[in-house]
Amino acid sequence: QVQLVETGGGLVQPGGSLRLSCAASGFAFGRYSMSWYRQAPGKERELVATVAITGLITYYDDSVKGRFTISRDNAKNTVYLQMNSLKPEDTAVYYCTRSTLRDYWGQGTQVTVSS
């Protein structure tokens, strides 16, 4: 069965960095674009970034452009989100999913940016 396991979240001060990982299994990972979403308390889940199958094409929401980098390792069935210059408004639970299907979601990983 399809499984997505997000890890790497935590508490970080403003301006700090975190690297999230999403380990995928149960499907042909290399055939799907992958996305990171986030959901802050009281808000709807929003798209953060997407990476195409080869990793060469990426998309970022304007709110994270220039600070976050999405990448993937198809040999390890893993997608990453490097987050730099973190702001308090980046606080949320972060999820990964298959971009076009958005049919399976992991448990998410909590990112808290606070001093």
MDTraj code that builds the backbone (N, CA, C; nanometers):
import mdtraj as md
import numpy as np

residues = "GLN VAL GLN LEU VAL GLU THR GLY GLY GLY LEU VAL GLN PRO GLY GLY SER LEU ARG LEU SER CYS ALA ALA SER GLY PHE ALA PHE GLY ARG TYR SER MET SER TRP TYR ARG GLN ALA PRO GLY LYS GLU ARG GLU LEU VAL ALA THR VAL ALA ILE THR GLY LEU ILE THR TYR TYR ASP ASP SER VAL LYS GLY ARG PHE THR ILE SER ARG ASP ASN ALA LYS ASN THR VAL TYR LEU GLN MET ASN SER LEU LYS PRO GLU ASP THR ALA VAL TYR TYR CYS THR ARG SER THR LEU ARG ASP TYR TRP GLY GLN GLY THR GLN VAL THR VAL SER SER".split()
xyz = np.array([
    [0.0837, -0.1185, 0.0000],
    [0.0000, 0.0000, 0.0000],
    [0.0881, 0.1246, 0.0000],
    [0.0301, 0.2329, -0.0464],
    [0.1047, 0.3578, -0.0527],
    [0.1293, 0.4105, 0.0881],
    [0.2539, 0.4460, 0.1138],
    [0.2886, 0.5089, 0.2418],
    [0.3784, 0.6281, 0.2169],
    [0.3524, 0.7346, 0.2912],
    [0.4340, 0.8547, 0.2880],
    [0.4667, 0.8909, 0.4317],
    [0.5939, 0.9001, 0.4632],
    [0.6361, 0.9264, 0.6010],
    [0.7241, 1.0505, 0.6029],
    [0.6704, 1.1557, 0.6634],
    [0.7433, 1.2831, 0.6731],
    [0.8205, 1.2898, 0.8045],
    [0.9425, 1.3367, 0.7983],
    [1.0262, 1.3549, 0.9158],
    [1.1086, 1.4827, 0.9008],
    [1.1692, 1.5250, 1.0117],
    [1.2618, 1.6373, 1.0066],
    [1.2117, 1.7658, 1.0671],
    [1.0875, 1.7692, 1.1099],
    [1.0347, 1.8911, 1.1702],
    [1.0931, 1.9150, 1.3079],
    [1.0555, 2.0291, 1.3640],
    [1.1026, 2.0624, 1.4976],
    [1.0805, 2.2078, 1.5298],
    [1.1399, 2.2505, 1.6413],
    [1.1326, 2.3894, 1.6859],
    [1.2620, 2.4598, 1.6452],
    [1.2480, 2.5726, 1.5794],
    [1.3651, 2.6466, 1.5323],
    [1.3398, 2.7961, 1.5504],
    [1.4451, 2.8693, 1.5734],
    [1.4326, 3.0148, 1.5887],
    [1.4163, 3.0816, 1.4527],
    [1.3550, 3.1974, 1.4492],
    [1.3473, 3.2719, 1.3219],
    [1.4855, 3.2890, 1.2605],
    [1.4920, 3.2690, 1.1301],
    [1.6191, 3.2752, 1.0600],
    [1.6907, 3.1427, 1.0500],
    [1.6405, 3.0438, 1.1207],
    [1.7032, 2.9119, 1.1207],
    [1.6648, 2.8280, 1.0003],
    [1.7141, 2.7046, 1.0014],
    [1.6923, 2.6131, 0.8894],
    [1.6471, 2.4765, 0.9390],
    [1.5735, 2.4093, 0.8528],
    [1.5348, 2.2703, 0.8748],
    [1.5335, 2.2001, 0.7396],
    [1.5552, 2.0690, 0.7435],
    [1.5427, 1.9891, 0.6225],
    [1.4419, 1.8778, 0.6478],
    [1.3334, 1.8829, 0.5728],
    [1.2301, 1.7811, 0.5835],
    [1.2557, 1.6707, 0.4818],
    [1.2172, 1.5496, 0.5196],
    [1.2260, 1.4341, 0.4293],
    [1.0907, 1.3654, 0.4229],
    [1.0613, 1.3082, 0.3073],
    [0.9394, 1.2302, 0.2898],
    [0.9786, 1.0993, 0.2219],
    [0.9700, 0.9904, 0.2966],
    [1.0022, 0.8581, 0.2430],
    [0.8756, 0.7954, 0.1878],
    [0.8812, 0.7567, 0.0614],
    [0.7644, 0.7016, -0.0071],
    [0.7827, 0.5527, -0.0330],
    [0.6720, 0.4799, -0.0303],
    [0.6749, 0.3375, -0.0625],
    [0.5382, 0.2947, -0.1138],
    [0.5359, 0.1797, -0.1809],
    [0.4098, 0.1243, -0.2276],
    [0.3652, 0.1694, -0.3649],
    [0.4473, 0.2478, -0.4316],
    [0.4150, 0.2904, -0.5680],
    [0.5445, 0.3242, -0.6415],
    [0.5341, 0.3434, -0.7719],
    [0.6503, 0.3740, -0.8552],
    [0.6868, 0.5214, -0.8397],
    [0.7638, 0.5502, -0.7381],
    [0.7956, 0.6881, -0.6991],
    [0.8472, 0.7711, -0.8162],
    [0.9335, 0.7138, -0.8960],
    [0.9964, 0.7868, -1.0052],
    [0.9030, 0.8251, -1.1175],
    [0.7773, 0.7861, -1.1105],
    [0.6791, 0.8182, -1.2148],
    [0.5865, 0.9311, -1.1752],
    [0.6078, 0.9898, -1.0570],
    [0.5153, 1.0918, -1.0077],
    [0.5874, 1.2191, -0.9667],
    [0.5292, 1.3327, -1.0049],
    [0.5689, 1.4575, -0.9425],
    [0.5264, 1.4523, -0.7965],
    [0.6031, 1.5190, -0.7128],
    [0.5741, 1.5181, -0.5693],
    [0.5659, 1.6616, -0.5176],
    [0.4825, 1.6797, -0.4170],
    [0.4614, 1.8133, -0.3618],
    [0.4687, 1.8127, -0.2103],
    [0.5078, 1.9259, -0.1566],
    [0.4962, 1.9539, -0.0138],
    [0.3810, 2.0538, 0.0057],
    [0.2983, 2.0249, 0.1040],
    [0.1920, 2.1142, 0.1476],
    [0.2155, 2.1453, 0.2953],
    [0.1466, 2.2479, 0.3415],
    [0.1495, 2.2780, 0.4848],
    [0.0132, 2.3275, 0.5303],
    [-0.0126, 2.3052, 0.6585],
    [-0.1387, 2.3504, 0.7163],
    [-0.1121, 2.4102, 0.8530],
    [-0.1415, 2.5385, 0.8643],
    [-0.1276, 2.6087, 0.9912],
    [-0.2597, 2.5990, 1.0668],
    [-0.2556, 2.6140, 1.2001],
    [-0.3794, 2.6054, 1.2786],
    [-0.4849, 2.7029, 1.2286],
    [-0.6048, 2.6523, 1.2063],
    [-0.7152, 2.7365, 1.1640],
    [-0.7131, 2.7771, 1.0182],
    [-0.6180, 2.7236, 0.9437],
    [-0.6073, 2.7598, 0.8021],
    [-0.6193, 2.6359, 0.7146],
    [-0.6466, 2.6603, 0.5858],
    [-0.6548, 2.5500, 0.4916],
    [-0.5147, 2.5025, 0.4531],
    [-0.5089, 2.3770, 0.4103],
    [-0.3826, 2.3228, 0.3629],
    [-0.3428, 2.3953, 0.2338],
    [-0.2157, 2.4328, 0.2231],
    [-0.1713, 2.5080, 0.1072],
    [-0.0480, 2.4452, 0.0447],
    [-0.0366, 2.4616, -0.0864],
    [0.0777, 2.4087, -0.1603],
    [0.2008, 2.4940, -0.1332],
    [0.3106, 2.4264, -0.1023],
    [0.4367, 2.4949, -0.0762],
    [0.5298, 2.4840, -0.1963],
    [0.5504, 2.3613, -0.2436],
    [0.6456, 2.3396, -0.3531],
    [0.6156, 2.2072, -0.4221],
    [0.6567, 2.1994, -0.5492],
    [0.6396, 2.0788, -0.6298],
    [0.7679, 2.0508, -0.7054],
    [0.7997, 1.9225, -0.7193],
    [0.9152, 1.8830, -0.7999],
    [0.8682, 1.7793, -0.9019],
    [0.9107, 1.7997, -1.0263],
    [0.8729, 1.7082, -1.1331],
    [0.9506, 1.5766, -1.1219],
    [0.9190, 1.4855, -1.2113],
    [0.9702, 1.3492, -1.2033],
    [1.1227, 1.3432, -1.2011],
    [1.1881, 1.4183, -1.2867],
    [1.3341, 1.4132, -1.2953],
    [1.4020, 1.5026, -1.1934],
    [1.3243, 1.5883, -1.1287],
    [1.3831, 1.6810, -1.0334],
    [1.4313, 1.8109, -1.0944],
    [1.4234, 1.8216, -1.2264],
    [1.4767, 1.9395, -1.2943],
    [1.3787, 2.0556, -1.2977],
    [1.2513, 2.0286, -1.2825],
    [1.1495, 2.1332, -1.2849],
    [1.0864, 2.1418, -1.1471],
    [1.0833, 2.2645, -1.0959],
    [1.0259, 2.2869, -0.9634],
    [0.9316, 2.4061, -0.9658],
    [0.8443, 2.4086, -0.8683],
    [0.7503, 2.5201, -0.8487],
    [0.7502, 2.5557, -0.7005],
    [0.7414, 2.6864, -0.6730],
    [0.7347, 2.7327, -0.5345],
    [0.6245, 2.8360, -0.5191],
    [0.5560, 2.8291, -0.4058],
    [0.4653, 2.9375, -0.3719],
    [0.5481, 3.0631, -0.3482],
    [0.4893, 3.1760, -0.3791],
    [0.5632, 3.3017, -0.3635],
    [0.6124, 3.3235, -0.2204],
    [0.5386, 3.2711, -0.1239],
    [0.5731, 3.2952, 0.0165],
    [0.7042, 3.2258, 0.0580],
    [0.7493, 3.1269, -0.0199],
    [0.8706, 3.0538, 0.0185],
    [0.9807, 3.0642, -0.0870],
    [0.9491, 3.1288, -0.1988],
    [1.0460, 3.1372, -0.3088],
    [1.1732, 3.2054, -0.2614],
    [1.2859, 3.1459, -0.2932],
    [1.4145, 3.2009, -0.2532],
    [1.4614, 3.1551, -0.1155],
    [1.3731, 3.0914, -0.0396],
    [1.4087, 3.0430, 0.0941],
    [1.4039, 2.8907, 0.1039],
    [1.3116, 2.8296, 0.0331],
    [1.2933, 2.6838, 0.0373],
    [1.3428, 2.6222, -0.0928],
    [1.3931, 2.4991, -0.0820],
    [1.4355, 2.4238, -0.1999],
    [1.3809, 2.2818, -0.1913],
    [1.3068, 2.2419, -0.2934],
    [1.2552, 2.1059, -0.3007],
    [1.3473, 2.0236, -0.3908],
    [1.3685, 1.8989, -0.3523],
    [1.4515, 1.8094, -0.4334],
    [1.4045, 1.6664, -0.4105],
    [1.4580, 1.5746, -0.4906],
    [1.4184, 1.4352, -0.4764],
    [1.5345, 1.3442, -0.5101],
    [1.5296, 1.2253, -0.4524],
    [1.6263, 1.1202, -0.4839],
    [1.5450, 0.9975, -0.5226],
    [1.5345, 0.9733, -0.6506],
    [1.4502, 0.8632, -0.6976],
    [1.5066, 0.7264, -0.6601],
    [1.6365, 0.7195, -0.6375],
    [1.6964, 0.5936, -0.5949],
    [1.6570, 0.5591, -0.4511],
    [1.6282, 0.6622, -0.3730],
    [1.5900, 0.6415, -0.2331],
    [1.4404, 0.6603, -0.2089],
    [1.3656, 0.6876, -0.3163],
    [1.2204, 0.7113, -0.3032],
    [1.1901, 0.8171, -0.1982],
    [1.2642, 0.9264, -0.2034],
    [1.2525, 1.0289, -0.1019],
    [1.2485, 1.1677, -0.1658],
    [1.1630, 1.2514, -0.1117],
    [1.1572, 1.3920, -0.1519],
    [1.1938, 1.4769, -0.0300],
    [1.2662, 1.5853, -0.0558],
    [1.3179, 1.6706, 0.0513],
    [1.2642, 1.8122, 0.0382],
    [1.2657, 1.8828, 0.1518],
    [1.2359, 2.0256, 0.1502],
    [1.3364, 2.0936, 0.2424],
    [1.4313, 2.1628, 0.1827],
    [1.5283, 2.2408, 0.2590],
    [1.4676, 2.3780, 0.2855],
    [1.4556, 2.4135, 0.4110],
    [1.3915, 2.5385, 0.4497],
    [1.4934, 2.6267, 0.5206],
    [1.5239, 2.7395, 0.4613],
    [1.6178, 2.8355, 0.5182],
    [1.5456, 2.9660, 0.5505],
    [1.6106, 3.0494, 0.6303],
    [1.5551, 3.1804, 0.6669],
    [1.4106, 3.1673, 0.7133],
    [1.3877, 3.0749, 0.8013],
    [1.2514, 3.0460, 0.8462],
    [1.1908, 3.1631, 0.9206],
    [1.0597, 3.1800, 0.9022],
    [0.9839, 3.2875, 0.9644],
    [0.8744, 3.2274, 1.0520],
    [0.8259, 3.3023, 1.1485],
    [0.7164, 3.2511, 1.2322],
    [0.5951, 3.2078, 1.1497],
    [0.5704, 3.2740, 1.0389],
    [0.4549, 3.2373, 0.9559],
    [0.4747, 3.1067, 0.8797],
    [0.5927, 3.0477, 0.8868],
    [0.6152, 2.9156, 0.8289],
    [0.5708, 2.8044, 0.9241],
    [0.5312, 2.8403, 1.0442],
    [0.4855, 2.7416, 1.1412],
    [0.3621, 2.6696, 1.0894],
    [0.3697, 2.5370, 1.0830],
    [0.2616, 2.4556, 1.0278],
    [0.3006, 2.3090, 1.0372],
    [0.2038, 2.2233, 1.0076],
    [0.2338, 2.0819, 0.9838],
    [0.2592, 2.0663, 0.8343],
    [0.3692, 2.0034, 0.8005],
    [0.4097, 1.9877, 0.6607],
    [0.3835, 1.8439, 0.6153],
    [0.3265, 1.8322, 0.4958],
    [0.2892, 1.7027, 0.4391],
    [0.3464, 1.6897, 0.2984],
    [0.3709, 1.5657, 0.2565],
    [0.4042, 1.5420, 0.1172],
    [0.2935, 1.4576, 0.0542],
    [0.2837, 1.4665, -0.0769],
    [0.1826, 1.3911, -0.1497],
    [0.2211, 1.3826, -0.2957],
    [0.1563, 1.2935, -0.3684],
    [0.1732, 1.2878, -0.5136],
    [0.1006, 1.4085, -0.5726],
    [0.1680, 1.4847, -0.6535],
    [0.1203, 1.6179, -0.6925],
    [-0.0155, 1.6160, -0.7612],
    [-0.0302, 1.5325, -0.8621],
    [-0.1532, 1.5394, -0.9411],
    [-0.2681, 1.4622, -0.8771],
    [-0.2379, 1.3591, -0.8018],
    [-0.3431, 1.2768, -0.7435],
    [-0.3874, 1.3261, -0.6067],
    [-0.2907, 1.3674, -0.5249],
    [-0.3201, 1.4121, -0.3879],
    [-0.4157, 1.3140, -0.3195],
    [-0.3876, 1.1861, -0.3380],
    [-0.4775, 1.0846, -0.2849],
    [-0.4297, 1.0264, -0.1534],
    [-0.3000, 1.0298, -0.1275],
    [-0.2443, 0.9778, -0.0042],
    [-0.1634, 1.0874, 0.0652],
    [-0.1734, 1.0876, 0.1965],
    [-0.1013, 1.1863, 0.2769],
    [-0.0367, 1.1138, 0.3933],
    [0.0790, 1.1611, 0.4340],
    [0.1414, 1.1064, 0.5531],
    [0.0814, 1.1696, 0.6774],
    [0.1463, 1.1424, 0.7897],
    [0.0985, 1.1970, 0.9170],
    [0.1427, 1.3413, 0.9363],
    [0.2367, 1.3833, 0.8530],
    [0.2864, 1.5196, 0.8626],
    [0.3980, 1.5328, 0.9655],
    [0.4699, 1.6429, 0.9549],
    [0.5744, 1.6739, 1.0521],
    [0.5600, 1.8199, 1.0938],
    [0.5617, 1.8443, 1.2230],
    [0.5365, 1.9781, 1.2769],
    [0.6620, 2.0640, 1.2669],
    [0.6455, 2.1824, 1.2110],
    [0.7511, 2.2835, 1.2076],
    [0.7024, 2.4028, 1.2870],
    [0.7793, 2.4405, 1.3877],
    [0.7457, 2.5564, 1.4709],
    [0.8622, 2.6532, 1.4679],
    [0.8340, 2.7760, 1.4242],
    [0.9363, 2.8798, 1.4176],
    [0.9019, 2.9847, 1.5223],
    [0.9837, 2.9895, 1.6256],
    [0.9542, 3.0781, 1.7377],
    [1.0815, 3.1075, 1.8148],
    [1.0872, 3.2271, 1.8708],
    [1.2006, 3.2622, 1.9550],
    [1.1684, 3.2353, 2.1010],
])
top = md.Topology()
chain = top.add_chain()
for i, resn in enumerate(residues, 1):
    res = top.add_residue(resn, chain, resSeq=i)
    for name in ("N", "CA", "C"):
        top.add_atom(name, md.element.get_by_symbol(name[0]), res)
traj = md.Trajectory(xyz[None], top)
